[in-house]
């Protein structure tokens, strides 16, 4: 299971409406008032996965 990519949420800009680390279309507003950041990660041999996480409530989809 060591091939499963992990997002590095600490590199995202907290409290900003523009984040250099986010993929296109992120961050987005979360119902809690925070920003939902998005990160696109490569999966070796299988393509990619989009991970999201709110900086405030930590909600992910």
Secondary structure as GFF3:
##gff-version 3
##sequence-region A 1 61
A	DSSP	three_ten_helix	9	11	.	.	.	ID=ss1
A	DSSP	beta_strand	28	29	.	.	.	ID=ss2
A	DSSP	beta_strand	35	43	.	.	.	ID=ss3
A	DSSP	beta_strand	47	54	.	.	.	ID=ss4
###
